[in-house]
Amino acid sequence: MHRLALIAVVPASLFVSGCIAKTALDVVTAPVKIASKGVDLATTSQSEADEKRGREIRRREERLAKLEREYARQMQDCTDGSRRACDQARGTYAEIQQIIPTIPVEPKD
């Protein structure tokens, strides 16, 4: 009976020691993993920066397209005699002139 208990305890102790070793390894490497995760979150990769810049450029292009449509509508109303539309068209044109330099020009092939 004593031998059966001993035979069961020896393999079980090997499994338990493996668990203890794994836990000890996790505890030891945890500060390194946390620190590396913090550095990763604090820095921006080049691809992330490129994506952000692309989104910003698209946002400006969409705004410019909207302003150009408004300007065309306002100029039509101005031509029809609306002084208010003429004043609005001047403001819209000024905003267009501010946005145009911030949008990169695509090279022609």
Secondary structure, DSSP 8 states (H G I E B T S, - for coil): -HHHHHHHHHHHHHHHHHHHHHHHHHHHHHHHHHHHHHHHHHS--HHHHHHHHHHHHHHHHHHHHHHHHHHHHHHHHHHTT-HHHHHHHHHHHHHHHHHGGGS------
